[in-house]
């Protein structure tokens, strides 16, 4: 199978980003637990125009990340893995199982408790980390599995965005929301009129983000809406969608996501952090990521194939699907993002972040070992 140039660019940038994310995450945790702990943590809570730095990163810079995710999803819908039902259905079913099962497992531990609101935390998959870990296996990984995991993660992120809109939105300002939606409609009209200049879309996107920020609906939603308003045309290098996606890859991969990681993983690990992992919230997150993700993805994929609704990609075995499900348990970026929306108390947030890191590390290592073993047994694509 031949990979398109844009997919190769997307995969390679995410691969490099995954390595950087691992490095900055470790660095941030080390600094947060050193003698620089207080000034380091306080820096990220410095007030700038009514909001701290972390808030501007999470609500501002991350809207650009979601714009890129939306553009990638748009490409997949028009000419990629999601362009027809047979190819799109497997990652769709897999992503659905990969969201529902972790949430169900989390609720088994937390239903009716103060941490019940965190059910969305283990539902997310971090694209950069998942692909970064998969890339460590080199050319033993066939293109079909790469595309399956990428499509699954993109759909997973879309699901996370919908969950944010439905369950993590507080008081809504209908006036601001209506203005934001009106701007979106205007951008769609420009699309239909075949206006290919990006300036009107970017300008409208900024105003849409501002209105969404003050509407009560999470501002990052504007990034996804903007992506679907930008003309895709034929999807070639002259397409506005292609040009913007190409432009955003490196800033998002090498600046926005690392900055988000540094700002949100400054976790002061308490001396009794192991005991903290035994709390219902932490247990639910770890179990959801390490067990719920691969179980939900594998079961839903198997059911879809057996029902004739989907087909297994060429040169991809069920062992590969299970391994991809394990890597999907790396929930880092989106899981931390949802944590910041779900909880308010610093202690609860810190415990959740520690659980996310623990579950993600376990998922990443387990998935890497499982896939390495399965490739060695099948000798599908030897190096």
N, C-alpha and C positions, 0 to 999 in steps of 0.2 A: 504494500500500500504506500502510495506517495503522499507525503505530507505537504500541505501548502506552505508557501514561504512565510505567510503570516502566522500560521500555527507554529511553525518551527521557531519563529521569533518570539512568540508568546511563551512557548515551552522553555526555550533557552533563557529568557529573561527571568522567568519564575524560578528556574533552576538556580541561577546565580543569586537571586533574591533570597531563596530558601537558605543558602549557605550564610549569607549576610545576616538574615534574621536569627539564625542559630547563634552566631557570634555576638550580635548586639544584645540578645536576650541574656546570654550568660554574663556579658559585661555589665548589663544593667543590674542584674541580681547581685553580682559581686559587689558593685559600688553601693547598692542599697543596704548591704549587710556589712559595710566597712565603717571606718571612722568618719567617712563622708556622708553617712546615712541621712542625718538631719538636713544639711543644706541641699543635698541631692533631691530628696523627696519634696522639700519646701519649694525648690525651684519650679517644679512642674505645677505647683499650685499657686504660682505668682499670678496676681490679678491683672488682666489686660482688658480694659473697656468693659468691665462688668463680668467677665468670665475668666477662669484660670486657663493656663496654657493647655492643659490636658483637654479641657472642653473645646477649645478652638481646634485642636488636632482631631478630636473625635467627631466633631460636628462639621468642621470645615474641610480639612485635608482629606478626611475619609470619604467625603462626598465625591472627590475626584477619583478615589479608588473605586467607588461604586459606579462611576461613569465608565471607567475602563471595563469593569465586570459587565455592565450593560451592553457596551459595544461588542465585547466578546460573545455575549449571549446572542446579540442581534446577528452577528456573523454566522454563528452556529445554526441559527434558525433559517437563514437564507441559503447558505451554501455549505454548511458543515455537517457535523454528526446529527444535528437536530432538524435537517432539511426535509426528512420524510418520516412517517410514523414508525416504520420498521427499524430504522437506525436510531431514532430518537427515543423510542419507548423504553429500551432497556435502562439507559442512565436515568430516565425519568422515574421508572418504577424503583430502581435502586436508590435514588436520592430520596424518594418518598419513604421507603423502608428505613433508610439511614437517618431520617428525621423523626419518624413516629416511634420507632423502637427505643432509641435513647431517651426520648421524652417520657415514654411509658415506664422505663426502668427507673428514671429519676423520680417520678411520681410515686413509685412503689416505696421509696424511702422517705419521701417528703410530703405526700398528700396530707393536707390539713394542718401543715406546720407553717411557721413563719417564712421558711425558705421555699415554699411551693412555687413561688413566682419565678424561680430560676429554672423551670423546666425547659426553657429554650436554650439554655447554655450548652448542653452536650449535643444539641441537634446540628451544630455548625461544623463545617469542614474548612480548614485553612488551605487554600489553593497553593500558595507559595511553598509552604512547608511540605505538603503532601507530594507535590511534583518534585521538590528538591530532594526528598528522601528517595523517590522512585528513580531519579536520575543517577543516584549513587550506584545503581546496578548496571550502568553502562548500556551497551548495545544488546544485552540479553533481553531487554524489555522491547517487545515489538510495538510498532506504532498504534495498533488497535487498542492495546491496553492503555497507552498514554492518552489517547483521545477519549477512551471510556472514562478514565479517572478525571480528566479535565472537564468533560461534559457533566459528569456527576457533580463535581465540585462547583461548577458554575450554576447548575440548577439548585444545588444545596444552598448557595449564597442567595439566590433569588428567593428561595423558601424562607431563609433567615430574614430577608428584607420584609417579606410579607408578614412574618411573625412579629417583627419589630413594629410594623404599622398597626397590626391588630391588637397586640397584647402589651406593648411597651410604650404606647402613646397615652399621655395623661390628658389634661384639659385641652380641648381643641378650640382654637380661634377660627371660627368658620369663615370670617371675612378674609383673613390671610390665606386660609386654605383655598378658598374660592378664587382669590387673585392668582395664587400659584397654579391652579388648574386651568384658569383662563389663559395664562401665559403658555402653558403646555399646549393648549388647543391652538393658539396662534402659531406656535412652532410647528405643529403638525400641518397646519395650513401652508406654511412656508415650504414644508417638505413636499406637499402635494403640488405646489406651484413650481417645483423643481428649482428652488433657490439653493444653490450649492455652495455659496459663500458661508464659511463657518462663523464669521463675526456676529451675524444676527442671532445664531443659535447659542453661542457662548455668552453673549450679552443677555439674552433672554434667560439662559440657564442661571446666571448669577442672580438676577432678580427673582427667579423662581426659587432658588436656594434661600434667599433672604426671607421671602414670604413663608416658605416652608419652615424655616428655622423659628419663626414667630407664630406658627400655626399650632404647635403642639405635636404635629406629626414629625417624626425624626427627619432632620434636614437631609440626610444621606439619600432618602428616597428620591430627591430631586435629581441626583446623579443618574439613577436608572431611567427616570422619565426622560431626561435630556438625551440619553443614549438612543432611545427608540424614536425620538423626534428627528434626529440627525439622519439625512438621506444616506441610504446604503447604495443606491443605484445598482451598478453591476458588480460591486464589491471589488473592483480592480484598484490599482494604485492611485487613480484619479478620484476615487470615491471619497466624499467628505468623511464618512465613517472610517474608512481605511486610514486616511491621512491623520485623523485625530487619534485613532487607536495606536498607530505607529509612533506618533509623537509622545503619547502618554506612557508607553511601556517603561522606558528607563526612569523618568521622574517618579513614577509610582513604585517601581521595583527597588530603586536604589536610594530613594529619599523618603517618600510618604510612608511606606510600610515600615522601614527601619525606624523612622521617627516615632510612629505609632507604637512600635514594639518597645522602644526605649522608654517612652512616656508612660506606658501602661504596665510594665513589668518591674518597676522599681519596688519590689516587694520586700519589706523587712520581715524575713522569716523568723517567727518566734521560736524560742527554745523548745517549746512543746509542739512543734509543727506536725510531728507524727501523730500525736493525739488528736490534733485538729482534723486530720484526714479521716478520722473515725466518725466525725459528726455526720449527720444524715445528709446535709447539703453536699459536703465534699465526697462522701461515699457515692451519692447519686450521680455526681459529675463524672467521677472516675469510672464507675460501672457503666454509665451511659456511653462514654467515649470508647472504652476498651472492649466492652461486651456488646452494648446496644448497636453501635455503628456496624461492625462486621456482620452481626447476626441479622440486623434489619436489611442491610444491603444484599446479603447472600440469599436470605429467604424470599424477599420480594423479587429478586432477579430470577431465582429458580422457578417461582410460581408463574412469573410472566412468560418465561420460555416454555414451560410445560403447558401453559394455557394457549400457546400459539400466538401470543400478543407481541412477542419479541423474539430475537434470535441472538445467540452468542456471537460476538465478533470473531472474525477469522483468526486462528492461531492463539485464541484466548481460552484457557481452560477454567474449570470451576475453581481450581486451586488459585489461579490468578485473580479471579473475582473476589475470593475470600481475602487474599492478600491486599487487594486494592481497598477492600472494606476496612481492613485494619489501618491502612494509611489514612483513610478518611476519618479515622478517630483522632487525627491531629486537628484539634479544634481551635488552636491557639488564637489567631487574630479575631475571628468572628465570635468565638466563645467569650473572650475577654470583653469584646465590644458589647455583647448582650449582658454580661455581668454588670457593666457600668450602668446599664439601663434598668436592670432588674433589682439591684440592691442599692441601699444608701449608706448603711453602716460600714465604716472602714474595716472593722474586724471581719464582718461577713464577706466583704469584697476581697480582702487579703486572703482569707481561707479559700474562697472560690478560685482565685487566681492560682494559688498553690496547687489546688486540686486539678485545675486545667493543665498546668505545666506537668504535673505528675502523670495524668492520664494521657497527655499528648506524647510525652517521652516514651511511656510504655507502649502506646499504639505505634509510634514510629519505629521503635526497635523491633517490636514483634512483627510488624508488617515487612520490614526489611529482611529479617531472618527467614520468615515464611516464604517470601517471594524468591529469595536467593536459593533456598532449598528446593522450591518447586521448579525453578528454571534449571537447576542442576539435574533434577530427576527427569524432566521432560526433554532437556537439551534442545529446547525450542529454537533459540537463537544464540548459539555459542559465540563467545568472543573470539 
